Amino acid sequence: MVKPNTLLHNISLKPYNTFGIDVSALHFMEIDNNTLLKEVLFSEQYPEPLLLGGGSNVLLTKDVSSLVIHLNTKGIEILSKTQNHAQVKVLAGEVWHDLVCWAIEHDMGGIENLSLIPGNVGTAPIQNIGAYGVELKDVFISCQGLDLQEKKEVTFTKEDCAFGYRDSIFKTNKGRYIITSITVELTTQNHNKNITYGAIESQLKQEGINTPSLKQISDAVISIRKSKLPDPKILGNSGSFFKNPVISKEKFNALQKEYPEIPHYALGEDQQKIPAGWLIEQCGYKGKRFAEVGVHKNQALVLVNYGDAKGEQIWELAQNIQKSVQDKFNVYIEPEVNIY
Ligand SMILES: Cc1cc2nc3c(=O)[nH]c(=O)nc-3n(C[C@H](O)[C@H](O)[C@H](O)COP(=O)(O)OP(=O)(O)OC[C@H]3O[C@@H](n4cnc5c(N)ncnc54)[C@H](O)[C@@H]3O)c2cc1C
């Protein structure tokens, strides 16, 4: 445990990223209050700071010479409650899964399918976290933050955020905005449960559950995730390394002629989403290990650190995979993970 709100130097970032990459931060501060956060971020002293929440969506390829801030602001507040809904404001440093558990304890629905997604609440809007048919945008009302360019406090509505698949205004303006809190609207009764997506339905059926509670849905999601994804505490990883590419219908039709078994999801009439994991698997990478780095044996989208890998080695593997997929399918797969 480091001393909060204190400027430290030459700190290893290994405990602060789920890949477990051992690079160091020349300057480091864990901040647990928004007053200090604003003061530090608006001062001229530390340009281009690197914010870290849970460190579950970053690949650190070198030592960081700018200030690294580990955000640890905590607080969950019910702003308003009607018969069917509650608006809840949550500070950015809360752990996402803790919020999910809090919501379930308070019989509030809407985020149970997002159980066990690593990382912090303040980072959730950046890539509009999603799993099992639900995305953050489905419950999102607004978020508050700091504009580092204009040096002022800002509020973003859902429309302002321009949420898309693993995308938002915060991704397209990387580093400009720091999110300090988010407000979500959860159901307090007549929960709109989404259990038909992915393996949830069969998991519940297997357990003999027909009308699941929020907790039972969450438990089903947790059990599916644990069986599919490696635990970063045991095997360093950052979840899905690449986004699923979205391609035009024409390009898809041509690919389907050559690969009739290619999995796909229609996005409207003109576009198709292809699972990047399938493309990577077809290139022969699934389960392959290259010294300290590799591709997970159960999920080709997940790159792993077997121990002492360097960030550059993981990045090199990622680039080799990108090239193989490009050469074989003429499809570009974009990293979902933020590379530094
Ligand atoms: C095993 C595993 C499974 C995963 N499964 C999923 C999944 O199912 N769905 C999904 O969507 N994602 C998934 N992820 C990815 C990850 O959990 C999410 O992207 C999460 O939102 C990252 O949060 P974090 O706090 O760890 O972000 P970090 O890695 O700390 O930061 C990510 C980026 O956001 C910036 N940042 C951090 N905090 C702030 C802030 N307050 N304001 C502005 N910028 C900030 C950082 O500088 C960095 O660029 C998974 C990851 C792992 C390791």
PDBQT file of the ligand as one rigid body, heavy atoms in Angstrom, charges set to zero:
ROOT
HETATM    1  C1  LIG A 401      -9.896 -10.496 -17.658  1.00  0.00    +0.000 C 
HETATM    2  C2  LIG A 401     -10.488  -9.252 -18.279  1.00  0.00    +0.000 A 
HETATM    3  C3  LIG A 401     -11.766  -9.274 -18.800  1.00  0.00    +0.000 A 
HETATM    4  C4  LIG A 401     -12.345  -8.137 -19.388  1.00  0.00    +0.000 A 
HETATM    5  N1  LIG A 401     -13.615  -8.206 -19.855  1.00  0.00    +0.000 NA
HETATM    6  C5  LIG A 401     -14.200  -7.124 -20.402  1.00  0.00    +0.000 A 
HETATM    7  C6  LIG A 401     -15.546  -7.170 -20.886  1.00  0.00    +0.000 A 
HETATM    8  O1  LIG A 401     -16.226  -8.190 -20.798  1.00  0.00    +0.000 OA
HETATM    9  N2  LIG A 401     -16.075  -6.048 -21.424  1.00  0.00    +0.000 N 
HETATM   10  C7  LIG A 401     -15.365  -4.886 -21.521  1.00  0.00    +0.000 A 
HETATM   11  O2  LIG A 401     -15.922  -3.889 -22.024  1.00  0.00    +0.000 OA
HETATM   12  N3  LIG A 401     -14.091  -4.803 -21.083  1.00  0.00    +0.000 NA
HETATM   13  C8  LIG A 401     -13.495  -5.877 -20.524  1.00  0.00    +0.000 A 
HETATM   14  N4  LIG A 401     -12.196  -5.820 -20.072  1.00  0.00    +0.000 N 
HETATM   15  C9  LIG A 401     -11.452  -4.558 -20.241  1.00  0.00    +0.000 C 
HETATM   16  C10 LIG A 401     -11.490  -3.651 -18.987  1.00  0.00    +0.000 C 
HETATM   17  O3  LIG A 401     -12.016  -4.329 -17.893  1.00  0.00    +0.000 OA
HETATM   18  C11 LIG A 401     -12.321  -2.392 -19.234  1.00  0.00    +0.000 C 
HETATM   19  O4  LIG A 401     -11.839  -1.693 -20.346  1.00  0.00    +0.000 OA
HETATM   20  C12 LIG A 401     -12.300  -1.448 -18.011  1.00  0.00    +0.000 C 
HETATM   21  O5  LIG A 401     -13.240  -0.415 -18.186  1.00  0.00    +0.000 OA
HETATM   22  C13 LIG A 401     -10.923  -0.839 -17.785  1.00  0.00    +0.000 C 
HETATM   23  O6  LIG A 401     -10.955  -0.172 -16.549  1.00  0.00    +0.000 OA
HETATM   24  P1  LIG A 401      -9.634   0.178 -15.764  1.00  0.00    +0.000 P 
HETATM   25  O7  LIG A 401     -10.021   1.054 -14.624  1.00  0.00    +0.000 OA
HETATM   26  O8  LIG A 401      -8.878  -1.029 -15.439  1.00  0.00    +0.000 OA
HETATM   27  O9  LIG A 401      -8.871   1.028 -16.886  1.00  0.00    +0.000 OA
HETATM   28  P2  LIG A 401      -7.310   1.347 -16.989  1.00  0.00    +0.000 P 
HETATM   29  O10 LIG A 401      -6.638   0.194 -17.646  1.00  0.00    +0.000 OA
HETATM   30  O11 LIG A 401      -6.776   1.809 -15.678  1.00  0.00    +0.000 OA
HETATM   31  O12 LIG A 401      -7.342   2.568 -18.016  1.00  0.00    +0.000 OA
HETATM   32  C14 LIG A 401      -7.790   2.400 -19.333  1.00  0.00    +0.000 C 
HETATM   33  C15 LIG A 401      -7.643   3.739 -20.075  1.00  0.00    +0.000 C 
HETATM   34  O13 LIG A 401      -8.471   4.732 -19.466  1.00  0.00    +0.000 OA
HETATM   35  C16 LIG A 401      -7.678   5.834 -18.964  1.00  0.00    +0.000 C 
HETATM   36  N5  LIG A 401      -8.302   6.223 -17.680  1.00  0.00    +0.000 N 
HETATM   37  C17 LIG A 401      -8.294   5.551 -16.503  1.00  0.00    +0.000 A 
HETATM   38  N6  LIG A 401      -9.066   6.167 -15.600  1.00  0.00    +0.000 NA
HETATM   39  C18 LIG A 401      -9.584   7.274 -16.220  1.00  0.00    +0.000 A 
HETATM   40  C19 LIG A 401     -10.492   8.308 -15.835  1.00  0.00    +0.000 A 
HETATM   41  N7  LIG A 401     -11.011   8.340 -14.609  1.00  0.00    +0.000 N 
HETATM   42  N8  LIG A 401     -10.793   9.255 -16.740  1.00  0.00    +0.000 NA
HETATM   43  C20 LIG A 401     -10.283   9.239 -17.999  1.00  0.00    +0.000 A 
HETATM   44  N9  LIG A 401      -9.419   8.291 -18.422  1.00  0.00    +0.000 NA
HETATM   45  C21 LIG A 401      -9.095   7.310 -17.548  1.00  0.00    +0.000 A 
HETATM   46  C22 LIG A 401      -6.288   5.277 -18.832  1.00  0.00    +0.000 C 
HETATM   47  O14 LIG A 401      -5.315   6.300 -18.894  1.00  0.00    +0.000 OA
HETATM   48  C23 LIG A 401      -6.223   4.318 -20.003  1.00  0.00    +0.000 C 
HETATM   49  O15 LIG A 401      -5.997   4.992 -21.219  1.00  0.00    +0.000 OA
HETATM   50  C24 LIG A 401     -11.596  -6.936 -19.471  1.00  0.00    +0.000 A 
HETATM   51  C25 LIG A 401     -10.298  -6.900 -18.931  1.00  0.00    +0.000 A 
HETATM   52  C26 LIG A 401      -9.741  -8.043 -18.341  1.00  0.00    +0.000 A 
HETATM   53  C27 LIG A 401      -8.371  -7.981 -17.768  1.00  0.00    +0.000 C 
ENDROOT
TORSDOF 0
